[in-house]
Amino acid sequence: MMTEQMVVSVVKDAFYYVILISGPLLLVSLIVGLIISIFQAATSISEQTLTFVPKLIAVFLVSVLILPFMIQNMKTFTIEIFKMISNLK
């Protein structure tokens, strides 16, 4: 009974940390893609690389900027998992 609650807790925390870590990168990609799509619609430019390269650069820059935040959250989650493992009997 107790292990089922622990499994649910671990899965809930895992989803939380996945959203917390990947959310900013996905949000930046979404915003840059939307801006480029509006630009392409306004100028009738249909170049496919125009959407890919700026998104790639923006996601790279944001990932470099928030890397300490991402590492801290992954470290926190890993420590919580190890504490749960050590408490198992």
C-alpha positions, 0 to 999 in steps of 0.5 A: 500500500505504501509503495503504491503511494510512493510510485504515484508521488514519484510519477507526479514529481517526475512530470512536474520536473519535466515540465519545469525543465523543458517548459522554458525551452518549448515556450521560447521555441513556440514564441519564436516560431509564431513570430517567424510565421507572422513575418512569413505570412506578412512578407509571403516568404516561404523559405523552410530554413527561415523557421528552423535556424532562428528557433535553433539559435533561440533554444540554444541561447535560452538553454545556455542561460537557464542551464544552472536552473535546469541542473539544480532542479534535476539535482533536487529530483535525483536527491529526492529519489535517492532519499526515497530509495534509502527509506525503502525496507 
